[in-house]
Amino acid sequence: MRAQPSGRLSGEAEGRVASLSLFRFPTLYDKHWALWQMLLSRPKLKRLPGISFMRMVGHGSREGFYPWPDFGVYGVLAGWPSLEHARAQVQGAPVFAAYRAHACESVTFYLRPTRARGLWGGDAPFAVGAPEPLEAPLAVLTRAAIRPRHLLNFWRRTPGIRATIPPGGGLCFKAGLGEAPWFNQITFTIWTDRAALRAFAHDPAGPHGAAAEAARRNGWFAEELFARFAVEACEGQWNGAPPLPQGALGAAA
């Protein structure tokens, strides 16, 4: 998909449902294969029927929130016109099947955008639809393109933020992703407790709130995006187990 200079949605159905697929590769051969797919699979993914937005991402080490990449984990974030269409492509397209064949485990989250602001490569990729349901787990995605002169300032903040991410309670899943190491960073978290999310993300006295204020005040980012999603479905395992608690999706699955 070409970037739209206006920052507007490039199609009527763009981004009505997003999928985030993560794959873990166990051997040196599989890791080498996955690294090459960052180049070779890109045109195959862009040609999938109905795909409106696509980004291939890597994963940071130390649970993702660390500047050195983990060369054993890669992912695909995509936008689709419907949940049914997203599932059909992720489960049936040969390019996704090849990833699963080389991976020792994988998981896909299907997400319905409920809030979004900002741009990604000049696009507003997620079309916000229905209001946020109270009973569904809530996913949050942030993406920032860091200005080179502020790289050190940004990465100095991450240890303090990482230490305050709650290990349990309302947090179900967390991943630190990126399009390019050090420069384009993505955080993805899933929460069942909205109060815990608000306390972590919006407390001005906490490390996350202080870092966000510093980024805005000092112009650390060339571009940024924030989006929230209702988690519609989750398929697969991560770290040897389903990433969401049993029954968390309820009627949304």
C-alpha positions in Angstrom: 0.0 0.0 0.0 1.4 3.4 -0.9 1.5 6.1 1.7 -1.1 8.8 1.3 0.4 12.2 1.8 -2.9 13.5 3.2 -2.8 11.1 6.1 -6.3 9.9 5.2 -7.6 6.4 4.9 -6.7 5.1 1.4 -9.9 3.0 1.1 -13.4 2.8 2.5 -12.8 -0.5 4.3 -9.2 0.1 5.4 -8.2 -1.1 8.8 -11.7 -2.1 10.0 -10.0 -5.2 11.6 -6.3 -5.6 12.2 -4.3 -8.7 12.8 -1.0 -9.0 14.6 0.8 -12.3 14.0 4.0 -13.2 15.9 6.3 -16.1 15.1 9.2 -17.6 17.1 12.0 -19.3 15.2 14.0 -21.9 17.0 17.1 -22.8 14.9 19.8 -20.8 13.2 18.5 -22.0 9.9 15.0 -20.8 10.7 16.2 -17.5 12.0 18.2 -16.9 8.9 15.1 -17.8 6.8 12.9 -15.4 8.8 15.4 -12.6 8.4 15.4 -12.9 4.6 11.6 -12.9 4.6 11.7 -9.3 5.8 12.6 -8.6 2.2 11.2 -11.6 0.3 7.8 -11.9 1.9 6.9 -8.2 1.6 5.5 -8.3 -2.0 3.6 -11.5 -1.3 1.9 -10.0 1.7 1.1 -6.8 -0.1 -0.7 -8.8 -2.9 -3.0 -10.7 -0.5 -6.7 -10.0 -1.3 -8.2 -7.4 0.9 -5.1 -6.3 2.7 -5.1 -2.6 3.2 -2.2 -2.0 5.5 0.9 -4.1 6.2 4.0 -3.8 8.3 6.7 -6.5 8.9 8.2 -6.1 12.4 11.0 -7.4 14.5 11.1 -8.0 18.2 13.4 -6.5 20.8 15.3 -8.7 23.3 14.5 -8.8 27.0 10.7 -9.1 26.5 11.0 -6.7 23.6 11.7 -3.5 25.4 15.4 -3.3 24.8 17.4 -1.8 21.8 19.1 -5.0 20.8 16.9 -7.1 18.4 15.8 -10.7 19.1 16.6 -12.4 15.8 14.3 -15.3 16.7 11.0 -13.4 16.7 9.3 -11.6 13.8 5.7 -10.5 13.1 3.2 -9.2 10.6 0.7 -6.4 11.3 -2.1 -6.1 8.7 -5.4 -4.3 8.1 -8.4 -6.1 6.7 -12.0 -5.3 5.8 -13.6 -7.9 8.3 -12.7 -10.4 10.9 -13.8 -13.3 8.6 -11.6 -12.1 5.8 -8.6 -11.6 8.2 -8.9 -15.1 9.6 -9.2 -16.6 6.1 -6.0 -14.9 4.9 -4.0 -15.5 8.0 -5.0 -19.2 8.2 -5.0 -19.9 4.5 -2.5 -17.8 2.6 0.7 -19.6 1.6 2.9 -16.8 2.9 1.5 -17.2 6.4 1.6 -21.0 6.2 5.3 -20.7 5.3 6.0 -18.7 8.4 4.1 -21.2 10.6 6.1 -24.1 9.0 9.4 -22.6 10.1 8.2 -21.4 13.5 8.2 -23.4 16.7 5.2 -21.4 17.9 3.0 -18.5 16.7 0.0 -16.4 17.8 -2.3 -14.1 16.0 -4.4 -11.4 17.6 -7.5 -10.1 15.8 -8.2 -6.5 16.7 -11.0 -4.1 16.1 -9.9 -0.4 16.3 -11.8 1.7 18.9 -9.6 4.7 19.1 -6.7 6.0 16.9 -4.7 9.2 16.5 -1.6 10.0 14.6 0.0 8.7 11.4 2.1 5.8 10.3 4.2 6.5 7.3 1.8 9.3 6.4 -1.2 7.0 6.7 -4.0 6.8 9.2 -4.2 3.0 9.0 -7.0 2.1 11.4 -10.6 2.9 10.8 -12.4 3.3 14.1 -15.8 1.6 14.1 -18.0 0.6 17.0 -17.5 1.9 20.5 -15.2 0.1 22.8 -17.0 -2.8 24.5 -16.6 -3.0 28.3 -16.4 -6.8 28.4 -13.6 -7.4 25.9 -9.8 -7.2 26.6 -8.3 -4.0 25.4 -5.2 -3.8 23.3 -3.0 -0.8 23.0 -0.5 -0.1 20.2 1.9 2.8 20.1 4.4 3.5 17.4 7.0 6.2 17.2 9.6 7.2 14.6 12.5 8.6 16.8 14.5 11.5 15.5 18.2 10.3 15.3 19.5 13.1 17.5 17.1 12.0 20.3 17.9 8.2 20.2 20.0 8.3 23.4 17.3 10.4 25.3 14.6 7.9 24.3 16.5 4.7 25.2 17.6 6.2 28.5 14.0 6.2 29.6 13.1 2.6 28.7 14.6 0.9 31.8 12.4 3.0 34.2 9.3 2.4 32.1 10.1 -1.3 31.7 10.3 -1.7 35.5 6.9 -0.2 36.1 5.0 -2.5 33.6 2.9 -4.6 36.0 3.8 -8.4 35.7 0.3 -9.5 36.3 -3.0 -8.0 37.3 -4.6 -6.3 34.4 -1.8 -6.9 32.0 -2.2 -10.1 29.8 0.4 -9.6 27.1 3.3 -7.3 26.2 5.6 -7.0 23.3 8.2 -4.5 22.1 8.4 -4.5 18.3 10.0 -2.4 15.7 10.3 -1.8 11.9 13.9 -0.8 12.2 16.1 -1.3 15.2 16.5 1.7 17.4 14.6 4.2 15.1 11.0 2.9 14.7 9.6 1.5 17.9 6.2 -0.2 18.6 4.7 -1.3 21.9 1.8 -3.7 22.0 0.0 -4.6 25.2 -3.3 -6.3 26.1 -5.1 -5.4 29.3 -8.2 -6.8 31.0 -8.2 -4.1 33.7 -8.8 -0.6 32.3 -7.9 1.0 35.6 -4.4 -0.7 35.5 -4.0 0.6 32.0 -4.9 4.1 32.9 -2.6 4.1 35.9 0.3 2.9 33.9 -0.2 5.1 30.8 -1.5 8.3 32.2 0.0 8.8 35.6 2.0 12.0 35.1 4.2 11.1 38.0 5.2 7.7 36.6 8.1 7.0 34.2 5.8 6.4 31.2 3.9 9.7 31.7 7.1 11.6 32.3 8.7 10.1 29.2 5.6 10.9 27.1 5.7 14.5 28.3 9.4 14.8 27.6 8.9 13.4 24.1 6.2 16.0 23.3 8.0 18.9 24.9 11.4 18.2 23.2 10.2 16.9 19.8 11.8 13.4 20.1 9.5 11.9 17.5 9.2 12.6 13.8 5.9 10.8 13.7 3.8 8.9 16.2 0.6 6.9 16.4 -1.6 5.7 19.3 -4.4 3.1 18.8 -6.7 1.1 21.0 -8.5 -2.1 20.0 -11.0 -4.5 21.3 -9.5 -8.0 21.0 -11.9 -10.0 18.9 -10.0 -13.3 18.8 -6.7 -14.9 19.6 -5.3 -18.0 17.9 -2.1 -19.9 18.8 0.3 -19.9 21.7 3.1 -17.8 23.0 5.8 -18.9 25.5 4.2 -22.3 25.5 0.7 -21.2 26.5 -2.3 -19.2 25.3 -1.4 -15.6 25.9 -4.9 -14.6 27.3 -6.5 -16.0 30.4 -9.1 -18.7 29.8 -12.5 -17.1 29.2 -11.0 -13.6 28.8 -12.6 -13.1 25.3 -16.0 -14.4 26.2 -18.5 -13.6 23.5 -15.9 -11.6 21.6 -14.0 -14.7 20.4 
